[in-house]
């Protein structure tokens, strides 16, 4: 391997931030994105073909794929929907395709890596604005003359806080910009039957597109762009991750709809938010970056040693989590990312809280 590559690995080792694959043998789950516990449910249908024969534009299109998109657009109150193989592909696919040479992209500094990669692959000029800072966004909008795309997440995965969507939407209207909202961690968790934060705030008809994923609260895989029929047609023609990827297996489309329309979603949502409230009860906001009602609860530490002390403490009582280091989070920041689920018991939550005494 080239020496430059080897040095980058060595630098990570010296920083103590080298990523490695680990296998979780057992432990109380306060770390996965399976917020509603649907990953533990079996939705398989043995009568459905499990393979896929090619991309959607070649041999991989199917009745199941078309029905899935139709049902998703209807469920989420969108004119149309287009399936992608993952949330990463969806973000990469829409951002890299729609932003043209001479266009501008203004994105929250904490957006997901897939959005940043989409910006790099586009021919547009990308500029970040300070996290959730509408004043900084407005300042930059005033200085731009041309087509502008604004990209945010409704719920941020490494902070657990929400975007000020109404204010951002207002700015997008004022400056005739196109607003793209990634709802990866919000769909399933918020809104009626899990339709997300955008839908809960009745904003779905006033934004350019939403990205929803099925690998978080829905406990599966795949993603969809919720958009106009016109944008769907454009993406089918110009989104490279869509054009050049083998389609999902047919059974995946069926399973996605079964999960989205599952009758237990509302009950699971209620239990999830009850557990979140129970977790936050009595805990001060000193170290928390996250919203009080977010399934992602993030505690920030000034140094790695304090963070590792907490991780070791909760591991000893059977709770598994991973410390979050840069570059996943900003340089100089060390975080414990705790995910609350609908299936966590009162005893498990009490045990976790006992480990946080004197920390929050």
Secondary structure, DSSP 8 states (H G I E B T S, - for coil): --HHHHHHHHHHHHHT---------S-EESSSS-TTSGGGS----TTS-----SBTTTT---HHHHHHHHHHHHHTT-SEEEEESSHHHHHHHHHHHH--TT-EEEEETT--HHHHHHHHHSSSEEEEE-TT-HHHHHHHHHT--S-EEEEEESB-TTT--B--HHHHHHHHHHTT-EEEEE-TTTTTTSSGGG--HHHHTT-TTSSSEEEEESSSTTSS--EEEEE-HHHHHHHHHH-HHHHTSB---HHHHHHHHHHHT-TTHHHHHHHHHHHHHHHHTT--SSSB-S-TT-SEEEEEESSHHHHHHHHHHHHHTTEE--EE-TTTS-TT-EEEEEE--TT--HHHHHHHHHHTTTT-
